[in-house]
Structure formats: C-alpha cells, structure tokens
Amino acid sequence: MRSLSGYHKFSGLPVLRNFVRHWQKSLLSGLVGLLTVFLLAAYMGNMESARAQLAALPAALPVTGKISNLNGSLDAGLKIPEKTVQGIAEAKELKGQVFTVLLRAGLGVFTLEEWEGNLNFFVVGANDLAGVPGLKKEEICFWGDADEGILRTAEDVCIVDAWTMEQNGLSPGDEILLTFFYYRFGNDTGSGNTVFIEPLCSTYSRIVGVMDIEEYTGTVGCPNLIVPFDSARRMFHGQDIPFTADSVSFTVADPFRLNACKEELHTLGLLPVMKNAEYRFDGNAVTLRDDTFIRAAENLRESLAILQGILPFVLCMIVCAGYLCSYLLMQSRRPEYATMRSLGMSWRHCFLLLLAESAVTETAACATGSLLALAILKTQPAVLLLAGGLFLGAFLAGTAGALWSFRRLSVMAVLGRGD
C-alpha cells in the first residue's frame, strides 16, 4: 500500500497538487475573489477619500470672520475698543488676526487750525498687508533688508505710495516728520454717530518701502502711507488717548471647533449680528463666514457615516459569498474527502488542507485584484492592504464555515453511494 505520510504530515505539497488538479474550480473561486477584492478596494477607497477630504476641508475652505457693527452693515471704519483688539489677538481659537486703524497725516508740524491744506495723507496702521484690500506683496518695493514683517513691529517706519513720493520729492530711506490726526467717534456727550478728526502727535518716520496699488478694493480712501499697527497704537498711548481699531479680521484656527470659537468670541463681549439693530459705528458684533464649510462638512460626514455604517453588512456579504462559493465547489469533492478520512487522515488535517487550498487561491486573487485597483482606481496602498486583509479574513471565515459542515459527513455513506 502507498505511504500516506505526505497526508499525515501537513505541508504545502498536497495543497499545491490539489490546486493544480482542481484548477477549474480554483480559477472560478479566484475570479469571485478577484472581483470582490476590486469592489471592496473601490468601496474603501471612497471611504478613505471622504475621510481625507474631511481632514483637508479646513485648508480648502477656511472659516474667516470679521468684527462688524451690530446690524452687520459695516466691517471697516469702526470703533473697536482696545480690549476687544487684545482679546482677539490672544484668542486660542483664532489665527491670522489682521488689525487696522485709520489715521490722517501731513508733512511737517502744524496745528489743528492749520489742518486744511496740510492734512493730505490717508494712513492705514496695519499688522499685515492683508489689512489693505487689493494690495499685493509684489506691488511693494522694500528698502534695505526690510520686508512685510516690519508691519508686525512697533518701529517708526512707513510704506509710502509712489505718487506721494514723487509729488513730495521723497526717496526710500528718508526720515520724514509727520503730524498725525485720528478719528474720534461720537459727539461731545459720548453718544451718536458723528465722526471728528483730532490731533494725535508729530513724529519722525523712516520710509522703508514704496507701494504702487493698482486695484484698491477698500471702502475708504486709498492709503498714501502704511505704518505698523503697534506703532500707531503706541502714538495713542503716548498721548493718553483711548485707542480704537478700524477693522479686525481673523481665521478660525480649527473650523471643527466652531462652537468653542463662538464661545470664546462671546466671552470677549462680541454679539451675533442683528439685522434690525440701530446703525452705529461701534464694533461689537462678529460675522463668521462658516456656511460653506458647515454644509461641506455635513455632506462629507454624512457620506462617511453611510459608508462606515454599511461596512459591516459588506463584510457579512463577503462571509456569505465565501461560504456559498466554497460549499458549492466542494460538493463534488466529497468522495475525495471521504477517501482521505478512510485512509487515516484526521478531520483536523482535512479541514486545514482544504482551507489552505482556498487561502492560496484567494490570496492570489487578492493580490491580482489589489494590483488592478492600484492601476485603475489609483487606490492608496494602505487602503489596499486593509481591504485585502478584510477580504481574506471574511472570505476565509465563510470558507471555514462551509468546510465545517463536512464534519457531519458520513464517510461510509459517501463511499457506499460511490459519489
């Protein structure tokens, strides 16, 4: 009698021999696995794409905000208290804060009575070039080693528009004496919407840049000078004049924490916009441009939730597919199974041998399906590995369930029927 040691000792040889002997069944099972892996990779690729889009949404659709008056009609030319400015600057939920203050100025020293004919320059104090709407970085020629970072200092410097330079015979690097005036809101009783212009101070300022704005988009006059925001604020402090900003804008640091951001803004005393409120210059409300982000985030979260919710059912279907495919294909191999058992092979060895055959087939199908998904769908390798692992686990679980049914098979009954 031929030795059966090759069967009693579980190895790869019987697996490969049976794989070749039943190549038609192996090919059919492999095609089912290949198609399943390809579809699962596409499914999980969509899920990963939705997750990646959600993570990238803050960069693609940043949520910005501005301080406005209570009815939302103004977001520049406002009276924003220094306490609010400082609170916005230190807010943990915000980034990219841009502050501006509007001033008027003229060359030399002159009194309030002499302002007419001398107060020729519109001045913007800003901590960032974004504080001047329409001004592009390439429209400024800086002098020496200065750059746009100079606006984040408190130095007595200025950027002057090219026409003003030409009309007054100025050159980059010149130190000029300027007399500044500021805008005071309200009437003498402290209420109302009247705007007064008052003397601020006279100081020397060095020209560190020349600008040529082609498309100014602001709502007030195009500035002739830009000075650092903190430099302008220091002028107010030096004269014991209450400081107020003209405009404040910012970006939400993490749009997924919008509620925390709104709570922080509320603690600063800022209110939501009320369309029916009285028209005033007080900057005490905040406008957040978050509608587009919220809609996009909700859509992506809904899509991701649906895909994640369906995944368990998809895996159950793969388990069922593995069970049915293996059960139907193994029916014709019952005599082979009964023969192995009758020749002394244990149930455990038979089970592992047949499961290993299926594992070899489905692993090859998994690799082929993954390569197709990589080439056609451009699915990320990490997603393919996860999809392949889930497929093999689910499909082989179904296969194991189908093979387990052979445990109740009567060997003598199968051999006796000769099927």
C-alpha positions, 0 to 999 in steps of 0.5 A: 500500500502507498505511504500516506505520510505526505497526508499525515504530515501537513505541508504545502505539497498536497495543497499545491497538487490539489490546486493544480488538479482542481484548477477549474474550480480554483480559477472560478473561486479566484475570479469571485475573489478577484472581483470582490477584492476590486469592489471592496478596494473601490468601496474603501477607497471612497471611504478613505477619500471622504475621510481625507477630504474631511481632514483637508476641508479646513485648508480648502475652505477656511472659516474667516470672520470679521468684527462688524457693527451690530446690524452687520452693515459695516466691517471697516471704519469702526470703533473697536475698543482696545480690549476687544483688539487684545482679546482677539489677538490672544484668542486660542481659537483664532489665527491670522488676526489682521488689525487696522486703524485709520489715521490722517497725516501731513508733512511737517508740524502744524496745528489743528487750525492749520489742518486744511491744506496740510492734512493730505495723507490717508494712513492705514496702521496695519499688522499685515498687508492683508489689512489693505484690500487689493494690495499685493506683496509684489506691488511693494518695493522694500528698502534695505533688508526690510520686508512685510514683517516690519508691519508686525513691529512697533518701529517708526517706519512707513510704506509710502505710495509712489505718487506721494513720493514723487509729488513730495520729492521723497526717496526710500530711506528718508526720515520724514516728520509727520503730524498725525490726526485720528478719528474720534467717534461720537459727539461731545456727550459720548453718544451718536454717530458723528465722526471728528478728526483730532490731533494725535502727535508729530513724529519722525518716520523712516520710509522703508518701502514704496507701494504702487496699488493698482486695484484698491478694493477698500471702502475708504480712501486709498492709503498714501502711507502704511505704518505698523499697527503697534506703532500707531497704537503706541502714538495713542498711548503716548498721548493718553488717548483711548485707542480704537481699531478700524477693522479686525479680521481673523481665521478660525484656527480649527473650523471643527471647533466652531462652537468653542470659537463662538464661545470664546468670541462671546466671552470677549463681549462680541454679539451675533449680528442683528439685522434690525439693530440701530446703525452705529459705528461701534464694533461689537458684533462678529460675522463668521463666514462658516456656511460653506464649510458647515454644509461641506462638512455635513455632506462629507460626514454624512457620506462617511457615516453611510459608508462606515455604517454599511461596512459591516453588512459588506463584510457579512456579504463577503462571509456569505459569498465565501461560504456559498462559493466554497460549499458549492465547489466542494460538493463534488469533492466529497468522495475525495474527502471521504477517501482521505478520512478512510485512509487515516487522515484526521478531520483536523488535517482535512479541514486545514488542507482544504482551507489552505487550498482556498487561502492560496487561491484567494490570496492570489486573487487578492493580490491580482485584484489589489494590483488592478485597483492600484492601476485603475482606481489609483487606490492608496496602498494602505487602503489596499492592504486593509481591504485585502486583509478584510477580504481574506479574513471574511472570505476565509471565515465563510470558507471555514464555515462551509468546510465545517459542515463536512464534519457531519459527513458520513464517510461510509455513506459517501463511499457506499453511494460511490459519489 
